[in-house]
Amino acid sequence: QVQLVESGGGWVQPGGSLRLSCAASGSIFRLNVMGWHRQAPGKQRELVAAVASNNITNYADNMKGRSTIARDDDKNMLYLEMNNLKPEDTAVYYCNMFFRMSGQDYENWGQGTHITGSS
């Protein structure tokens, strides 16, 4: 079992910056993909950015150029830095870990942290 705990959410003015952190603990399989997803009110959950254990990254188109995802496997941490935040970035942000072991897929989610981007 893997536990994921997000932190760093809050209120931010448009154009501002924010850094989210996710602490992972438990039975972590090192070959994994970690990511940030978000869910705005009334919308489906969507990918923000993801990073594999080989540090290959993937960003949603609307986050390219204004967000950076990074992981620190020594500390079991995942980070997301977002710049030039917009009101439409308002959402609950979830940390996610996916891995495949012995032919079985495992996916874990954190409880989420809320970001409100408004003036």
MARDODREN-509164 format. One record per residue: residue number from 1; x, y, z of N, C-alpha, C in turn; residue in one letter. Coordinates in steps of 0.001 Angstrom, whole numbers, plus 500000, padded with zeros to 6 digits. Layout:
% residues N
+------+--------+--------+--------+--------+--------+--------+--------+--------+--------+------+
: resi :    n.u :    n.v :    n.w :   ca.u :   ca.v :   ca.w :    c.u :    c.v :    c.w : resn :
+------+--------+--------+--------+--------+--------+--------+--------+--------+--------+------+
:  NUM :      X :      Y :      Z :      X :      Y :      Z :      X :      Y :      Z :    A :
...
+------+--------+--------+--------+--------+--------+--------+--------+--------+--------+------+
This chain:
% residues 119
+------+--------+--------+--------+--------+--------+--------+--------+--------+--------+------+
: resi :    n.u :    n.v :    n.w :   ca.u :   ca.v :   ca.w :    c.u :    c.v :    c.w : resn :
+------+--------+--------+--------+--------+--------+--------+--------+--------+--------+------+
:    1 : 500846 : 498810 : 500000 : 500000 : 500000 : 500000 : 500882 : 501242 : 500000 :    Q :
:    2 : 500497 : 502211 : 499193 : 501236 : 503472 : 499084 : 500355 : 504600 : 499588 :    V :
:    3 : 500932 : 505470 : 500384 : 500223 : 506655 : 500851 : 500837 : 507885 : 500192 :    Q :
:    4 : 499977 : 508772 : 499740 : 500404 : 510010 : 499102 : 499733 : 511170 : 499823 :    L :
:    5 : 500532 : 512141 : 500235 : 500006 : 513291 : 500962 : 500466 : 514564 : 500273 :    V :
:    6 : 499503 : 515337 : 499790 : 499812 : 516587 : 499098 : 499854 : 517748 : 500084 :    E :
:    7 : 500598 : 518769 : 499713 : 500624 : 520015 : 500473 : 500999 : 521144 : 499535 :    S :
:    8 : 500740 : 522368 : 499984 : 501166 : 523534 : 499212 : 500055 : 524260 : 498491 :    G :
:    9 : 498833 : 523779 : 498613 : 497741 : 524479 : 497954 : 497379 : 525762 : 498673 :    G :
:   10 : 496457 : 526509 : 498087 : 496016 : 527741 : 498715 : 495456 : 528702 : 497695 :    G :
:   11 : 495366 : 529939 : 498130 : 494850 : 530988 : 497256 : 496020 : 531724 : 496619 :    W :
:   12 : 495885 : 532042 : 495353 : 496952 : 532766 : 494672 : 496330 : 533719 : 493662 :    V :
:   13 : 496907 : 534882 : 493528 : 496419 : 535859 : 492565 : 496777 : 535444 : 491149 :    Q :
:   14 : 495968 : 535826 : 490172 : 496338 : 535543 : 488772 : 497727 : 536083 : 488463 :    P :
:   15 : 498488 : 535274 : 487784 : 499866 : 535641 : 487477 : 500853 : 535188 : 488525 :    G :
:   16 : 500342 : 534689 : 489641 : 501207 : 534260 : 490725 : 501756 : 532863 : 490511 :    G :
:   17 : 502542 : 532433 : 491488 : 503187 : 531122 : 491423 : 502870 : 530320 : 492673 :    S :
:   18 : 502966 : 529016 : 492518 : 502691 : 528118 : 493638 : 503478 : 526843 : 493440 :    L :
:   19 : 503886 : 526229 : 494544 : 504598 : 524966 : 494472 : 503870 : 523927 : 495301 :    R :
:   20 : 503510 : 522841 : 494674 : 502863 : 521739 : 495370 : 503895 : 520656 : 495676 :    L :
:   21 : 503674 : 519990 : 496791 : 504537 : 518867 : 497170 : 503681 : 517652 : 497456 :    S :
:   22 : 504251 : 516488 : 497206 : 503570 : 515236 : 497500 : 504581 : 514300 : 498150 :    C :
:   23 : 504251 : 513858 : 499360 : 505107 : 512920 : 500075 : 504555 : 511518 : 499923 :    A :
:   24 : 505395 : 510611 : 499457 : 504985 : 509225 : 499266 : 505591 : 508353 : 500354 :    A :
:   25 : 504832 : 507388 : 500804 : 505332 : 506444 : 501797 : 504668 : 505097 : 501562 :    S :
:   26 : 505251 : 504085 : 502193 : 504679 : 502750 : 502069 : 505491 : 501884 : 501131 :    G :
:   27 : 504834 : 500955 : 500479 : 505497 : 499985 : 499603 : 505637 : 500574 : 498206 :    S :
:   28 : 506718 : 501306 : 497997 : 506922 : 502019 : 496739 : 507769 : 501171 : 495808 :    I :
:   29 : 507228 : 500877 : 494645 : 507963 : 500180 : 493603 : 508679 : 501228 : 492778 :    F :
:   30 : 509996 : 501106 : 492678 : 510803 : 502195 : 492144 : 510523 : 502525 : 490692 :    R :
:   31 : 510120 : 501552 : 489904 : 509796 : 501828 : 488500 : 508342 : 502256 : 488440 :    L :
:   32 : 508125 : 503571 : 488488 : 506756 : 504056 : 488536 : 506616 : 505359 : 487766 :    N :
:   33 : 505417 : 505774 : 487604 : 505109 : 507085 : 487048 : 504336 : 507848 : 488112 :    V :
:   34 : 504805 : 509046 : 488401 : 504106 : 509899 : 489357 : 503589 : 511113 : 488618 :    M :
:   35 : 502464 : 511592 : 489062 : 501888 : 512717 : 488343 : 500975 : 513558 : 489200 :    G :
:   36 : 500620 : 514682 : 488642 : 499627 : 515582 : 489230 : 498435 : 515629 : 488290 :    W :
:   37 : 497268 : 515489 : 488881 : 496017 : 515610 : 488171 : 495196 : 516664 : 488891 :    H :
:   38 : 494208 : 517206 : 488221 : 493363 : 518185 : 488887 : 491912 : 517995 : 488460 :    R :
:   39 : 491046 : 518443 : 489334 : 489624 : 518375 : 489047 : 488974 : 519679 : 489457 :    Q :
:   40 : 488472 : 520393 : 488478 : 487765 : 521642 : 488735 : 486297 : 521322 : 488990 :    A :
:   41 : 485597 : 522218 : 489659 : 484176 : 521983 : 489946 : 483393 : 521699 : 488670 :    P :
:   42 : 482645 : 520612 : 488670 : 481808 : 520271 : 487536 : 482535 : 519683 : 486348 :    G :
:   43 : 483826 : 519431 : 486503 : 484611 : 518897 : 485385 : 485252 : 517564 : 485763 :    K :
:   44 : 485704 : 516865 : 484736 : 486386 : 515602 : 484983 : 487819 : 515847 : 485428 :    Q :
:   45 : 488364 : 514863 : 486114 : 489759 : 514941 : 486514 : 490636 : 514859 : 485273 :    R :
:   46 : 491672 : 515679 : 485251 : 492548 : 515722 : 484094 : 494007 : 515732 : 484513 :    E :
:   47 : 494849 : 515248 : 483617 : 496282 : 515240 : 483872 : 496831 : 516656 : 483792 :    L :
:   48 : 497696 : 516997 : 484727 : 498439 : 518251 : 484677 : 499852 : 517974 : 484158 :    V :
:   49 : 500527 : 517049 : 484810 : 501891 : 516688 : 484420 : 502252 : 515362 : 485070 :    A :
:   50 : 503176 : 514647 : 484451 : 503623 : 513372 : 485001 : 505111 : 513209 : 484733 :    A :
:   51 : 505746 : 512424 : 485580 : 507178 : 512152 : 485417 : 507435 : 510694 : 485766 :    V :
:   52 : 508139 : 510015 : 484871 : 508455 : 508613 : 485104 : 509727 : 508493 : 485945 :    A :
:   53 : 510020 : 507280 : 486377 : 511202 : 507067 : 487211 : 512497 : 507323 : 486437 :    S :
:   54 : 512436 : 507360 : 485097 : 513612 : 507726 : 484291 : 513631 : 509219 : 483979 :    N :
:   55 : 512745 : 509960 : 484664 : 512654 : 511425 : 484558 : 512118 : 511932 : 483220 :    N :
:   56 : 511512 : 511091 : 482449 : 510799 : 511563 : 481262 : 509498 : 512183 : 481734 :    I :
:   57 : 509215 : 513381 : 481232 : 508054 : 514134 : 481684 : 507009 : 514264 : 480579 :    T :
:   58 : 505808 : 514530 : 481026 : 504685 : 514753 : 480115 : 503816 : 515838 : 480730 :    N :
:   59 : 503452 : 516841 : 479923 : 502648 : 517951 : 480421 : 501380 : 518089 : 479589 :    Y :
:   60 : 500311 : 518489 : 480248 : 499121 : 518876 : 479514 : 499461 : 520115 : 478684 :    A :
:   61 : 498816 : 520239 : 477541 : 499148 : 521350 : 476647 : 498996 : 522700 : 477334 :    D :
:   62 : 497960 : 522841 : 478143 : 497717 : 524146 : 478770 : 498636 : 524407 : 479968 :    N :
:   63 : 499512 : 523459 : 480277 : 500459 : 523657 : 481378 : 501899 : 523748 : 480885 :    M :
:   64 : 502099 : 523465 : 479618 : 503456 : 523546 : 479072 : 503960 : 524980 : 479133 :    K :
:   65 : 505199 : 525132 : 479566 : 505808 : 526446 : 479616 : 505542 : 527223 : 480885 :    G :
:   66 : 504601 : 526787 : 481694 : 504329 : 527501 : 482947 : 504237 : 526546 : 484136 :    R :
:   67 : 504698 : 525331 : 483957 : 504749 : 524410 : 485088 : 505960 : 523497 : 484932 :    S :
:   68 : 506452 : 523051 : 486077 : 507586 : 522127 : 486090 : 507313 : 521041 : 487109 :    T :
:   69 : 507394 : 519816 : 486680 : 507235 : 518679 : 487587 : 508609 : 518087 : 487863 :    I :
:   70 : 508811 : 517667 : 489101 : 510104 : 517089 : 489471 : 509887 : 516069 : 490584 :    A :
:   71 : 510774 : 515108 : 490632 : 510683 : 514092 : 491672 : 512045 : 513928 : 492342 :    R :
:   72 : 512001 : 513556 : 493608 : 513203 : 513272 : 494370 : 512991 : 511902 : 494995 :    D :
:   73 : 513539 : 510894 : 494366 : 513295 : 509531 : 494826 : 514024 : 509229 : 496139 :    D :
:   74 : 515076 : 509958 : 496434 : 515757 : 509748 : 497729 : 514853 : 510151 : 498880 :    D :
:   75 : 514033 : 511167 : 498638 : 513133 : 511661 : 499678 : 511698 : 511194 : 499469 :    K :
:   76 : 511464 : 510443 : 498406 : 510098 : 510009 : 498067 : 509152 : 511194 : 497951 :    N :
:   77 : 509584 : 512189 : 497201 : 508808 : 513407 : 497045 : 508547 : 513697 : 495573 :    M :
:   78 : 507404 : 514314 : 495335 : 507033 : 514795 : 494003 : 506659 : 516261 : 494148 :    L :
:   79 : 507046 : 517060 : 493173 : 506785 : 518492 : 493227 : 506141 : 518967 : 491923 :    Y :
:   80 : 505395 : 520043 : 492055 : 504874 : 520726 : 490880 : 504953 : 522215 : 491130 :    L :
:   81 : 505711 : 522883 : 490301 : 505787 : 524336 : 490388 : 504980 : 524914 : 489229 :    E :
:   82 : 504102 : 525819 : 489562 : 503244 : 526438 : 488549 : 503426 : 527945 : 488590 :    M :
:   83 : 503551 : 528529 : 487441 : 503715 : 529966 : 487306 : 502591 : 530545 : 486462 :    N :
:   84 : 502465 : 531863 : 486531 : 501443 : 532553 : 485739 : 500073 : 531876 : 485908 :    N :
:   85 : 499698 : 531684 : 487148 : 498442 : 530993 : 487415 : 497259 : 531820 : 486941 :    L :
:   86 : 496229 : 531104 : 486493 : 495042 : 531731 : 485962 : 493831 : 531283 : 486754 :    K :
:   87 : 492749 : 532039 : 486706 : 491545 : 531604 : 487432 : 491100 : 530199 : 487031 :    P :
:   88 : 491313 : 529829 : 485789 : 490893 : 528493 : 485353 : 491774 : 527378 : 485899 :    E :
:   89 : 492836 : 527724 : 486593 : 493651 : 526719 : 487274 : 493053 : 526323 : 488615 :    D :
:   90 : 491995 : 527013 : 489009 : 491321 : 526671 : 490257 : 490805 : 525240 : 490186 :    T :
:   91 : 491232 : 524422 : 491128 : 490860 : 523008 : 491129 : 491427 : 522342 : 492369 :    A :
:   92 : 491005 : 521118 : 492585 : 491673 : 520269 : 493563 : 492761 : 519500 : 492812 :    V :
:   93 : 493966 : 519550 : 493340 : 495115 : 518918 : 492701 : 495460 : 517641 : 493461 :    Y :
:   94 : 495573 : 516566 : 492699 : 495819 : 515245 : 493283 : 497171 : 514701 : 492830 :    Y :
:   95 : 497857 : 514118 : 493759 : 499095 : 513394 : 493477 : 498728 : 511951 : 493139 :    C :
:   96 : 499438 : 511389 : 492197 : 499117 : 510046 : 491712 : 500402 : 509246 : 491495 :    N :
:   97 : 500351 : 507980 : 491817 : 501465 : 507078 : 491525 : 500922 : 505838 : 490835 :    M :
:   98 : 501534 : 505488 : 489719 : 501147 : 504291 : 488972 : 502367 : 503403 : 488768 :    F :
:   99 : 502189 : 502123 : 488980 : 503248 : 501189 : 488625 : 502650 : 499832 : 488284 :    F :
:  100 : 503446 : 499052 : 487571 : 503023 : 497721 : 487163 : 504005 : 496729 : 487774 :    R :
:  101 : 503490 : 495726 : 488450 : 504341 : 494743 : 489088 : 503715 : 493373 : 488940 :    M :
:  102 : 504499 : 492440 : 488468 : 504035 : 491065 : 488243 : 502782 : 491038 : 487388 :    S :
:  103 : 502757 : 491904 : 486394 : 501647 : 491931 : 485459 : 500388 : 492594 : 485971 :    G :
:  104 : 500453 : 493176 : 487157 : 499278 : 493829 : 487721 : 499536 : 495323 : 487871 :    Q :
:  105 : 498527 : 496119 : 487540 : 498625 : 497572 : 487647 : 498204 : 498030 : 489034 :    D :
:  106 : 498954 : 498987 : 489554 : 498642 : 499595 : 490849 : 498583 : 501105 : 490662 :    Y :
:  107 : 497557 : 501694 : 491219 : 497413 : 503144 : 491126 : 496957 : 503677 : 492474 :    E :
:  108 : 497638 : 504718 : 492904 : 497343 : 505312 : 494213 : 497118 : 506809 : 494057 :    N :
:  109 : 496236 : 507338 : 494889 : 495895 : 508761 : 494846 : 496011 : 509371 : 496241 :    W :
:  110 : 496398 : 510628 : 496253 : 496344 : 511378 : 497489 : 494950 : 511936 : 497706 :    G :
:  111 : 494800 : 512647 : 498809 : 493494 : 513214 : 499163 : 493214 : 514515 : 498413 :    Q :
:  112 : 494249 : 515128 : 497888 : 494079 : 516360 : 497123 : 494369 : 517607 : 497934 :    G :
:  113 : 494796 : 518628 : 497216 : 495004 : 519939 : 497825 : 494391 : 520974 : 496891 :    T :
:  114 : 493745 : 521966 : 497477 : 492938 : 522892 : 496680 : 493742 : 524131 : 496316 :    H :
:  115 : 493639 : 524531 : 495066 : 494222 : 525794 : 494615 : 493099 : 526676 : 494100 :    I :
:  116 : 493088 : 527882 : 494608 : 492127 : 528876 : 494132 : 492905 : 530019 : 493514 :    T :
:  117 : 492664 : 530255 : 492249 : 493335 : 531341 : 491554 : 492337 : 532426 : 491208 :    G :
:  118 : 492320 : 533490 : 491986 : 491378 : 534565 : 491721 : 491921 : 535863 : 492283 :    S :
:  119 : 491419 : 536949 : 491774 : 491868 : 538264 : 492272 : 491011 : 538707 : 493432 :    S :
+------+--------+--------+--------+--------+--------+--------+--------+--------+--------+------+
